[in-house]
Amino acid sequence: MKASSQYYCNKACEYYPCHAIPKDQPFNCLFCFCPLYPLKDCGGEYQIVQGKKDCSACLFPHKPENYSKILQRLKEL
């Protein structure tokens, strides 16, 4: 998948990949810090650990096909 306004993968990042992903799966770094994090119903896979939201197992913002879903949620806010 090539870089565009909807997809960017930064393999040079010191934290890449920040989540465990299958080797051949596209990984979108565009939403490195998830803009939906503050929402209780963000649509991603998270758990509450010691009273805090833990998104370490969530790949929702990193899947290229979720770009438009994230933008739609932000418009709703």
N, CA, C and O atoms as a CHARMM CRD file, in Angstrom:
* protein
*
  308
    1    1 MET  N      0.85400  -1.17300   0.00000 PROA 1      0.00000
    2    1 MET  CA     0.00000   0.00000   0.00000 PROA 1      0.00000
    3    1 MET  C      0.90100   1.23700   0.00000 PROA 1      0.00000
    4    1 MET  O      1.81700   1.33600   0.81600 PROA 1      0.00000
    5    2 LYS  N      0.65000   2.16000  -0.89200 PROA 2      0.00000
    6    2 LYS  CA     1.51000   3.33700  -0.98200 PROA 2      0.00000
    7    2 LYS  C      1.03600   4.44300  -0.03800 PROA 2      0.00000
    8    2 LYS  O     -0.12300   4.46900   0.37500 PROA 2      0.00000
    9    3 ALA  N      1.93900   5.33900   0.29000 PROA 3      0.00000
   10    3 ALA  CA     1.60700   6.45900   1.16700 PROA 3      0.00000
   11    3 ALA  C      0.61600   7.38700   0.47600 PROA 3      0.00000
   12    3 ALA  O      0.71300   7.62100  -0.72900 PROA 3      0.00000
   13    4 SER  N     -0.31700   7.90200   1.22300 PROA 4      0.00000
   14    4 SER  CA    -1.30000   8.84000   0.70400 PROA 4      0.00000
   15    4 SER  C     -1.79700   9.67100   1.87700 PROA 4      0.00000
   16    4 SER  O     -1.24500   9.59800   2.97500 PROA 4      0.00000
   17    5 SER  N     -2.83800  10.46000   1.64300 PROA 5      0.00000
   18    5 SER  CA    -3.38400  11.24500   2.74400 PROA 5      0.00000
   19    5 SER  C     -4.16800  10.37000   3.71600 PROA 5      0.00000
   20    5 SER  O     -4.52100  10.82100   4.80600 PROA 5      0.00000
   21    6 GLN  N     -4.44600   9.12100   3.33100 PROA 6      0.00000
   22    6 GLN  CA    -5.19300   8.21400   4.19900 PROA 6      0.00000
   23    6 GLN  C     -4.34500   7.08500   4.77500 PROA 6      0.00000
   24    6 GLN  O     -4.81300   6.32400   5.62200 PROA 6      0.00000
   25    7 TYR  N     -3.11600   6.97700   4.32200 PROA 7      0.00000
   26    7 TYR  CA    -2.27600   5.87200   4.77700 PROA 7      0.00000
   27    7 TYR  C     -0.81700   6.30100   4.80200 PROA 7      0.00000
   28    7 TYR  O     -0.31300   6.91100   3.85800 PROA 7      0.00000
   29    8 TYR  N     -0.15800   5.97400   5.88700 PROA 8      0.00000
   30    8 TYR  CA     1.26900   6.23800   6.00200 PROA 8      0.00000
   31    8 TYR  C      1.86200   5.21300   6.96100 PROA 8      0.00000
   32    8 TYR  O      1.34200   5.01300   8.06000 PROA 8      0.00000
   33    9 CYS  N      2.91800   4.58300   6.56000 PROA 9      0.00000
   34    9 CYS  CA     3.58800   3.60300   7.41300 PROA 9      0.00000
   35    9 CYS  C      5.02500   4.05100   7.63700 PROA 9      0.00000
   36    9 CYS  O      5.80100   4.16700   6.68900 PROA 9      0.00000
   37   10 ASN  N      5.37300   4.29900   8.89000 PROA 10     0.00000
   38   10 ASN  CA     6.70500   4.78400   9.23700 PROA 10     0.00000
   39   10 ASN  C      7.54000   3.65800   9.84800 PROA 10     0.00000
   40   10 ASN  O      7.62900   3.53100  11.06900 PROA 10     0.00000
   41   11 LYS  N      8.13700   2.86100   9.00400 PROA 11     0.00000
   42   11 LYS  CA     8.94200   1.74000   9.48500 PROA 11     0.00000
   43   11 LYS  C     10.25800   2.19300  10.10900 PROA 11     0.00000
   44   11 LYS  O     10.94400   1.39600  10.74800 PROA 11     0.00000
   45   12 ALA  N     10.61600   3.45900   9.93300 PROA 12     0.00000
   46   12 ALA  CA    11.83000   3.99900  10.54000 PROA 12     0.00000
   47   12 ALA  C     11.60100   4.45700  11.98100 PROA 12     0.00000
   48   12 ALA  O     12.55300   4.80800  12.67800 PROA 12     0.00000
   49   13 CYS  N     10.35900   4.45500  12.42500 PROA 13     0.00000
   50   13 CYS  CA    10.02800   4.88000  13.79200 PROA 13     0.00000
   51   13 CYS  C     10.67200   3.92500  14.79700 PROA 13     0.00000
   52   13 CYS  O     10.67000   2.71000  14.60100 PROA 13     0.00000
   53   14 GLU  N     11.21300   4.48000  15.85800 PROA 14     0.00000
   54   14 GLU  CA    11.86100   3.63100  16.86800 PROA 14     0.00000
   55   14 GLU  C     10.87100   2.71300  17.58500 PROA 14     0.00000
   56   14 GLU  O     11.28300   1.74100  18.21700 PROA 14     0.00000
   57   15 TYR  N      9.57400   3.00700  17.49600 PROA 15     0.00000
   58   15 TYR  CA     8.55600   2.19100  18.15600 PROA 15     0.00000
   59   15 TYR  C      7.83200   1.24500  17.19200 PROA 15     0.00000
   60   15 TYR  O      6.97000   0.47600  17.61500 PROA 15     0.00000
   61   16 TYR  N      8.17400   1.29600  15.90800 PROA 16     0.00000
   62   16 TYR  CA     7.48900   0.45200  14.92400 PROA 16     0.00000
   63   16 TYR  C      7.90700  -1.00100  15.06600 PROA 16     0.00000
   64   16 TYR  O      9.09800  -1.27600  15.20900 PROA 16     0.00000
   65   17 PRO  N      6.99700  -1.91400  15.03400 PROA 17     0.00000
   66   17 PRO  CA     5.56400  -1.70200  15.18400 PROA 17     0.00000
   67   17 PRO  C      5.22000  -1.55600  16.66000 PROA 17     0.00000
   68   17 PRO  O      5.76800  -2.26600  17.50400 PROA 17     0.00000
   69   18 CYS  N      4.32700  -0.65000  16.96300 PROA 18     0.00000
   70   18 CYS  CA     3.96100  -0.39300  18.36000 PROA 18     0.00000
   71   18 CYS  C      2.99200  -1.44400  18.89400 PROA 18     0.00000
   72   18 CYS  O      2.73200  -1.50100  20.09600 PROA 18     0.00000
   73   19 HSD  N      2.46100  -2.27200  18.00300 PROA 19     0.00000
   74   19 HSD  CA     1.56700  -3.37000  18.36700 PROA 19     0.00000
   75   19 HSD  C      2.04200  -4.62600  17.64300 PROA 19     0.00000
   76   19 HSD  O      2.69000  -4.55000  16.60000 PROA 19     0.00000
   77   20 ALA  N      1.71400  -5.76400  18.20500 PROA 20     0.00000
   78   20 ALA  CA     2.04000  -7.02400  17.53000 PROA 20     0.00000
   79   20 ALA  C      1.12400  -7.17900  16.32600 PROA 20     0.00000
   80   20 ALA  O     -0.09900  -7.18000  16.46700 PROA 20     0.00000
   81   21 ILE  N      1.71200  -7.30800  15.14500 PROA 21     0.00000
   82   21 ILE  CA     0.93700  -7.44000  13.90800 PROA 21     0.00000
   83   21 ILE  C      1.52200  -8.56800  13.06300 PROA 21     0.00000
   84   21 ILE  O      2.71900  -8.84800  13.12800 PROA 21     0.00000
   85   22 PRO  N      0.67000  -9.21000  12.27200 PROA 22     0.00000
   86   22 PRO  CA     1.20200 -10.19700  11.32600 PROA 22     0.00000
   87   22 PRO  C      2.16200  -9.51500  10.35600 PROA 22     0.00000
   88   22 PRO  O      1.95100  -8.36300   9.97600 PROA 22     0.00000
   89   23 LYS  N      3.19300 -10.20900   9.96300 PROA 23     0.00000
   90   23 LYS  CA     4.27000  -9.63400   9.15000 PROA 23     0.00000
   91   23 LYS  C      3.78300  -8.97600   7.86300 PROA 23     0.00000
   92   23 LYS  O      4.31400  -7.93400   7.48000 PROA 23     0.00000
   93   24 ASP  N      2.80100  -9.54400   7.19300 PROA 24     0.00000
   94   24 ASP  CA     2.36200  -9.02500   5.90500 PROA 24     0.00000
   95   24 ASP  C      1.15400  -8.08000   5.98900 PROA 24     0.00000
   96   24 ASP  O      0.66100  -7.62400   4.95700 PROA 24     0.00000
   97   25 GLN  N      0.67500  -7.78500   7.19700 PROA 25     0.00000
   98   25 GLN  CA    -0.50200  -6.92500   7.34900 PROA 25     0.00000
   99   25 GLN  C     -0.12300  -5.45000   7.20700 PROA 25     0.00000
  100   25 GLN  O      0.83900  -5.00300   7.83200 PROA 25     0.00000
  101   26 PRO  N     -0.86700  -4.68100   6.39100 PROA 26     0.00000
  102   26 PRO  CA    -0.59500  -3.24300   6.29500 PROA 26     0.00000
  103   26 PRO  C     -0.83000  -2.58600   7.66000 PROA 26     0.00000
  104   26 PRO  O     -1.77100  -2.94600   8.36800 PROA 26     0.00000
  105   27 PHE  N      0.00500  -1.64400   8.02000 PROA 27     0.00000
  106   27 PHE  CA    -0.06500  -0.98700   9.32400 PROA 27     0.00000
  107   27 PHE  C     -0.02900   0.52100   9.11100 PROA 27     0.00000
  108   27 PHE  O      0.98100   1.06600   8.66500 PROA 27     0.00000
  109   28 ASN  N     -1.12700   1.18900   9.42800 PROA 28     0.00000
  110   28 ASN  CA    -1.24600   2.62100   9.21500 PROA 28     0.00000
  111   28 ASN  C     -0.76800   3.38400  10.44600 PROA 28     0.00000
  112   28 ASN  O     -1.32900   3.23400  11.53100 PROA 28     0.00000
  113   29 CYS  N      0.26200   4.19600  10.27500 PROA 29     0.00000
  114   29 CYS  CA     0.81500   4.99800  11.36600 PROA 29     0.00000
  115   29 CYS  C      0.21100   6.40700  11.40600 PROA 29     0.00000
  116   29 CYS  O      0.58800   7.22200  12.24900 PROA 29     0.00000
  117   30 LEU  N     -0.71500   6.68600  10.50500 PROA 30     0.00000
  118   30 LEU  CA    -1.28300   8.02100  10.40900 PROA 30     0.00000
  119   30 LEU  C     -1.91600   8.46500  11.72800 PROA 30     0.00000
  120   30 LEU  O     -1.77200   9.61900  12.13100 PROA 30     0.00000
  121   31 PHE  N     -2.60900   7.56000  12.39200 PROA 31     0.00000
  122   31 PHE  CA    -3.19700   7.87000  13.69600 PROA 31     0.00000
  123   31 PHE  C     -2.34700   7.22400  14.78800 PROA 31     0.00000
  124   31 PHE  O     -2.83200   6.40200  15.56500 PROA 31     0.00000
  125   32 CYS  N     -1.09700   7.60100  14.83500 PROA 32     0.00000
  126   32 CYS  CA    -0.15700   7.05500  15.81600 PROA 32     0.00000
  127   32 CYS  C     -0.72400   7.21000  17.22400 PROA 32     0.00000
  128   32 CYS  O     -0.69400   6.26900  18.01700 PROA 32     0.00000
  129   33 PHE  N     -1.23100   8.37700  17.52800 PROA 33     0.00000
  130   33 PHE  CA    -1.93200   8.61400  18.78600 PROA 33     0.00000
  131   33 PHE  C     -3.40900   8.68400  18.41600 PROA 33     0.00000
  132   33 PHE  O     -3.84400   9.63900  17.77200 PROA 33     0.00000
  133   34 CYS  N     -4.16600   7.69700  18.81300 PROA 34     0.00000
  134   34 CYS  CA    -5.55800   7.56200  18.38500 PROA 34     0.00000
  135   34 CYS  C     -6.39900   8.76600  18.81600 PROA 34     0.00000
  136   34 CYS  O     -6.47100   9.08200  20.00300 PROA 34     0.00000
  137   35 PRO  N     -7.03300   9.43600  17.85300 PROA 35     0.00000
  138   35 PRO  CA    -7.87100  10.58600  18.20200 PROA 35     0.00000
  139   35 PRO  C     -9.15900  10.18500  18.91600 PROA 35     0.00000
  140   35 PRO  O     -9.86000  11.04100  19.45700 PROA 35     0.00000
  141   36 LEU  N     -9.47300   8.89200  18.92200 PROA 36     0.00000
  142   36 LEU  CA   -10.68300   8.42000  19.59400 PROA 36     0.00000
  143   36 LEU  C    -10.40300   7.95200  21.02400 PROA 36     0.00000
  144   36 LEU  O    -11.32200   7.52400  21.72300 PROA 36     0.00000
  145   37 TYR  N     -9.17800   8.02800  21.45400 PROA 37     0.00000
  146   37 TYR  CA    -8.79100   7.55300  22.78800 PROA 37     0.00000
  147   37 TYR  C     -9.67300   8.12000  23.90900 PROA 37     0.00000
  148   37 TYR  O    -10.06200   7.36800  24.80300 PROA 37     0.00000
  149   38 PRO  N     -9.99900   9.41700  23.89300 PROA 38     0.00000
  150   38 PRO  CA   -10.80700   9.96600  24.99600 PROA 38     0.00000
  151   38 PRO  C    -12.23100   9.41300  25.07000 PROA 38     0.00000
  152   38 PRO  O    -12.88500   9.54800  26.10400 PROA 38     0.00000
  153   39 LEU  N    -12.71800   8.79900  24.00000 PROA 39     0.00000
  154   39 LEU  CA   -14.09000   8.31000  23.97700 PROA 39     0.00000
  155   39 LEU  C    -14.22200   6.95900  24.66400 PROA 39     0.00000
  156   39 LEU  O    -13.40800   6.06100  24.45200 PROA 39     0.00000
  157   40 LYS  N    -15.25000   6.82300  25.48500 PROA 40     0.00000
  158   40 LYS  CA   -15.50100   5.53900  26.13500 PROA 40     0.00000
  159   40 LYS  C    -15.89500   4.49600  25.09300 PROA 40     0.00000
  160   40 LYS  O    -15.45000   3.35000  25.15900 PROA 40     0.00000
  161   41 ASP  N    -16.72800   4.89200  24.13400 PROA 41     0.00000
  162   41 ASP  CA   -17.15400   4.01100  23.04900 PROA 41     0.00000
  163   41 ASP  C    -16.37000   4.37100  21.78400 PROA 41     0.00000
  164   41 ASP  O    -16.92500   4.93200  20.83900 PROA 41     0.00000
  165   42 CYS  N    -15.09800   4.04800  21.77600 PROA 42     0.00000
  166   42 CYS  CA   -14.20700   4.44200  20.67400 PROA 42     0.00000
  167   42 CYS  C    -14.28400   3.49200  19.47600 PROA 42     0.00000
  168   42 CYS  O    -13.87100   3.85500  18.37400 PROA 42     0.00000
  169   43 GLY  N    -14.80100   2.29500  19.67800 PROA 43     0.00000
  170   43 GLY  CA   -14.88300   1.31700  18.60100 PROA 43     0.00000
  171   43 GLY  C    -13.70500   0.36300  18.55300 PROA 43     0.00000
  172   43 GLY  O    -13.70000  -0.58500  17.76700 PROA 43     0.00000
  173   44 GLY  N    -12.72000   0.60700  19.37900 PROA 44     0.00000
  174   44 GLY  CA   -11.52800  -0.23700  19.39400 PROA 44     0.00000
  175   44 GLY  C    -11.55900  -1.28100  20.49300 PROA 44     0.00000
  176   44 GLY  O    -12.49100  -1.34600  21.29500 PROA 44     0.00000
  177   45 GLU  N    -10.52200  -2.09000  20.50700 PROA 45     0.00000
  178   45 GLU  CA   -10.37500  -3.14500  21.51500 PROA 45     0.00000
  179   45 GLU  C     -9.49000  -2.60800  22.63700 PROA 45     0.00000
  180   45 GLU  O     -8.28300  -2.44300  22.45500 PROA 45     0.00000
  181   46 TYR  N    -10.07500  -2.34300  23.76800 PROA 46     0.00000
  182   46 TYR  CA    -9.29000  -1.86800  24.90700 PROA 46     0.00000
  183   46 TYR  C     -9.78200  -2.54100  26.17000 PROA 46     0.00000
  184   46 TYR  O    -10.83500  -3.17800  26.19200 PROA 46     0.00000
  185   47 GLN  N     -9.00800  -2.38600  27.20500 PROA 47     0.00000
  186   47 GLN  CA    -9.41000  -2.87500  28.51200 PROA 47     0.00000
  187   47 GLN  C     -9.01600  -1.83700  29.55200 PROA 47     0.00000
  188   47 GLN  O     -8.16100  -0.98800  29.30000 PROA 47     0.00000
  189   48 ILE  N     -9.63000  -1.90700  30.70000 PROA 48     0.00000
  190   48 ILE  CA    -9.30200  -0.99700  31.78700 PROA 48     0.00000
  191   48 ILE  C     -8.33500  -1.72400  32.71700 PROA 48     0.00000
  192   48 ILE  O     -8.64500  -2.78400  33.26000 PROA 48     0.00000
  193   49 VAL  N     -7.16800  -1.13100  32.88600 PROA 49     0.00000
  194   49 VAL  CA    -6.13300  -1.70500  33.74300 PROA 49     0.00000
  195   49 VAL  C     -5.76900  -0.66100  34.79600 PROA 49     0.00000
  196   49 VAL  O     -5.31200   0.43300  34.46500 PROA 49     0.00000
  197   50 GLN  N     -5.97300  -1.00200  36.04300 PROA 50     0.00000
  198   50 GLN  CA    -5.70400  -0.10400  37.15900 PROA 50     0.00000
  199   50 GLN  C     -6.37300   1.25500  36.94400 PROA 50     0.00000
  200   50 GLN  O     -5.78200   2.30100  37.21500 PROA 50     0.00000
  201   51 GLY  N     -7.61900   1.22300  36.44900 PROA 51     0.00000
  202   51 GLY  CA    -8.40500   2.43300  36.27300 PROA 51     0.00000
  203   51 GLY  C     -8.08000   3.25900  35.04000 PROA 51     0.00000
  204   51 GLY  O     -8.62900   4.34600  34.86100 PROA 51     0.00000
  205   52 LYS  N     -7.19200   2.75700  34.18900 PROA 52     0.00000
  206   52 LYS  CA    -6.80300   3.49700  32.98800 PROA 52     0.00000
  207   52 LYS  C     -7.07300   2.66400  31.73400 PROA 52     0.00000
  208   52 LYS  O     -7.03300   1.43400  31.76100 PROA 52     0.00000
  209   53 LYS  N     -7.34400   3.35800  30.65900 PROA 53     0.00000
  210   53 LYS  CA    -7.62300   2.71000  29.38200 PROA 53     0.00000
  211   53 LYS  C     -6.31100   2.17700  28.78500 PROA 53     0.00000
  212   53 LYS  O     -5.35900   2.93000  28.58300 PROA 53     0.00000
  213   54 ASP  N     -6.28000   0.88900  28.51400 PROA 54     0.00000
  214   54 ASP  CA    -5.10500   0.24200  27.93000 PROA 54     0.00000
  215   54 ASP  C     -5.45200  -0.19100  26.51300 PROA 54     0.00000
  216   54 ASP  O     -6.26200  -1.09600  26.31400 PROA 54     0.00000
  217   55 CYS  N     -4.83600   0.45700  25.53200 PROA 55     0.00000
  218   55 CYS  CA    -5.11600   0.19100  24.12000 PROA 55     0.00000
  219   55 CYS  C     -3.99700  -0.60200  23.45400 PROA 55     0.00000
  220   55 CYS  O     -3.92800  -0.65900  22.22700 PROA 55     0.00000
  221   56 SER  N     -3.13500  -1.20400  24.23600 PROA 56     0.00000
  222   56 SER  CA    -1.96600  -1.86900  23.67000 PROA 56     0.00000
  223   56 SER  C     -2.32200  -3.03500  22.74300 PROA 56     0.00000
  224   56 SER  O     -1.51100  -3.41000  21.89700 PROA 56     0.00000
  225   57 ALA  N     -3.52100  -3.61400  22.88800 PROA 57     0.00000
  226   57 ALA  CA    -3.92800  -4.71900  22.00900 PROA 57     0.00000
  227   57 ALA  C     -4.82300  -4.24200  20.86300 PROA 57     0.00000
  228   57 ALA  O     -5.29300  -5.05800  20.07100 PROA 57     0.00000
  229   58 CYS  N     -5.06300  -2.94100  20.76600 PROA 58     0.00000
  230   58 CYS  CA    -5.99000  -2.40700  19.77200 PROA 58     0.00000
  231   58 CYS  C     -5.28200  -2.04000  18.47100 PROA 58     0.00000
  232   58 CYS  O     -4.26600  -1.34400  18.47300 PROA 58     0.00000
  233   59 LEU  N     -5.82800  -2.51500  17.37900 PROA 59     0.00000
  234   59 LEU  CA    -5.29000  -2.18800  16.05700 PROA 59     0.00000
  235   59 LEU  C     -6.25400  -1.32200  15.24400 PROA 59     0.00000
  236   59 LEU  O     -5.96600  -1.00400  14.09000 PROA 59     0.00000
  237   60 PHE  N     -7.38800  -0.93600  15.82300 PROA 60     0.00000
  238   60 PHE  CA    -8.41100  -0.19500  15.08500 PROA 60     0.00000
  239   60 PHE  C     -7.86400   1.01600  14.32200 PROA 60     0.00000
  240   60 PHE  O     -8.12900   1.12300  13.12500 PROA 60     0.00000
  241   61 PRO  N     -7.12100   1.92700  14.94300 PROA 61     0.00000
  242   61 PRO  CA    -6.65000   3.09200  14.18300 PROA 61     0.00000
  243   61 PRO  C     -5.53500   2.76200  13.20400 PROA 61     0.00000
  244   61 PRO  O     -5.19800   3.58900  12.35700 PROA 61     0.00000
  245   62 HSD  N     -4.96000   1.57800  13.30200 PROA 62     0.00000
  246   62 HSD  CA    -3.83800   1.19700  12.44700 PROA 62     0.00000
  247   62 HSD  C     -4.23900   0.37700  11.22300 PROA 62     0.00000
  248   62 HSD  O     -3.40200   0.06600  10.37600 PROA 62     0.00000
  249   63 LYS  N     -5.51400   0.03200  11.13400 PROA 63     0.00000
  250   63 LYS  CA    -5.99800  -0.69200   9.95000 PROA 63     0.00000
  251   63 LYS  C     -6.39200   0.33200   8.89700 PROA 63     0.00000
  252   63 LYS  O     -7.24600   1.18100   9.15500 PROA 63     0.00000
  253   64 PRO  N     -5.79200   0.26800   7.72400 PROA 64     0.00000
  254   64 PRO  CA    -6.07200   1.26800   6.68000 PROA 64     0.00000
  255   64 PRO  C     -7.55600   1.44000   6.37600 PROA 64     0.00000
  256   64 PRO  O     -7.99900   2.55000   6.08000 PROA 64     0.00000
  257   65 GLU  N     -8.32600   0.36500   6.44500 PROA 65     0.00000
  258   65 GLU  CA    -9.74900   0.45300   6.11000 PROA 65     0.00000
  259   65 GLU  C    -10.57100   1.22600   7.14400 PROA 65     0.00000
  260   65 GLU  O    -11.73600   1.53100   6.89200 PROA 65     0.00000
  261   66 ASN  N     -9.98900   1.54800   8.30000 PROA 66     0.00000
  262   66 ASN  CA   -10.71900   2.27200   9.33800 PROA 66     0.00000
  263   66 ASN  C    -10.53300   3.78900   9.28000 PROA 66     0.00000
  264   66 ASN  O    -11.09300   4.50900  10.10600 PROA 66     0.00000
  265   67 TYR  N     -9.76200   4.27500   8.32400 PROA 67     0.00000
  266   67 TYR  CA    -9.53000   5.72000   8.20600 PROA 67     0.00000
  267   67 TYR  C    -10.85000   6.48800   8.13000 PROA 67     0.00000
  268   67 TYR  O    -11.05000   7.44000   8.88300 PROA 67     0.00000
  269   68 SER  N    -11.74400   6.09100   7.23700 PROA 68     0.00000
  270   68 SER  CA   -13.00600   6.82500   7.06700 PROA 68     0.00000
  271   68 SER  C    -13.90900   6.67600   8.28800 PROA 68     0.00000
  272   68 SER  O    -14.66800   7.59500   8.59900 PROA 68     0.00000
  273   69 LYS  N    -13.84700   5.54400   8.98600 PROA 69     0.00000
  274   69 LYS  CA   -14.63700   5.35100  10.19500 PROA 69     0.00000
  275   69 LYS  C    -14.18600   6.32000  11.29200 PROA 69     0.00000
  276   69 LYS  O    -15.01200   6.87200  12.01800 PROA 69     0.00000
  277   70 ILE  N    -12.89100   6.51800  11.40200 PROA 70     0.00000
  278   70 ILE  CA   -12.36200   7.44900  12.40100 PROA 70     0.00000
  279   70 ILE  C    -12.77700   8.87200  12.08000 PROA 70     0.00000
  280   70 ILE  O    -13.20100   9.61700  12.96400 PROA 70     0.00000
  281   71 LEU  N    -12.65600   9.25000  10.81600 PROA 71     0.00000
  282   71 LEU  CA   -13.06700  10.60200  10.42500 PROA 71     0.00000
  283   71 LEU  C    -14.55600  10.82600  10.67300 PROA 71     0.00000
  284   71 LEU  O    -14.95300  11.90400  11.11500 PROA 71     0.00000
  285   72 GLN  N    -15.38000   9.82300  10.39500 PROA 72     0.00000
  286   72 GLN  CA   -16.81000   9.94300  10.64000 PROA 72     0.00000
  287   72 GLN  C    -17.09800  10.15000  12.12700 PROA 72     0.00000
  288   72 GLN  O    -17.92400  10.98700  12.49200 PROA 72     0.00000
  289   73 ARG  N    -16.42900   9.40100  12.96900 PROA 73     0.00000
  290   73 ARG  CA   -16.62100   9.55000  14.42500 PROA 73     0.00000
  291   73 ARG  C    -16.20700  10.95100  14.87400 PROA 73     0.00000
  292   73 ARG  O    -16.87600  11.55100  15.71600 PROA 73     0.00000
  293   74 LEU  N    -15.11300  11.47600  14.32200 PROA 74     0.00000
  294   74 LEU  CA   -14.66500  12.81500  14.70400 PROA 74     0.00000
  295   74 LEU  C    -15.67000  13.87900  14.25400 PROA 74     0.00000
  296   74 LEU  O    -15.87400  14.87000  14.95600 PROA 74     0.00000
  297   75 LYS  N    -16.29000  13.68500  13.10500 PROA 75     0.00000
  298   75 LYS  CA   -17.32100  14.62400  12.62300 PROA 75     0.00000
  299   75 LYS  C    -18.53300  14.62200  13.54900 PROA 75     0.00000
  300   75 LYS  O    -19.15200  15.66200  13.77400 PROA 75     0.00000
  301   76 GLU  N    -18.86800  13.45700  14.08200 PROA 76     0.00000
  302   76 GLU  CA   -20.01300  13.33100  14.98900 PROA 76     0.00000
  303   76 GLU  C    -19.77900  14.08200  16.30000 PROA 76     0.00000
  304   76 GLU  O    -20.73000  14.52900  16.94200 PROA 76     0.00000
  305   77 LEU  N    -18.54200  14.21600  16.68500 PROA 77     0.00000
  306   77 LEU  CA   -18.23000  14.91100  17.93600 PROA 77     0.00000
  307   77 LEU  C    -18.42400  16.38700  17.72700 PROA 77     0.00000
  308   77 LEU  O    -18.21900  17.17400  18.65100 PROA 77     0.00000
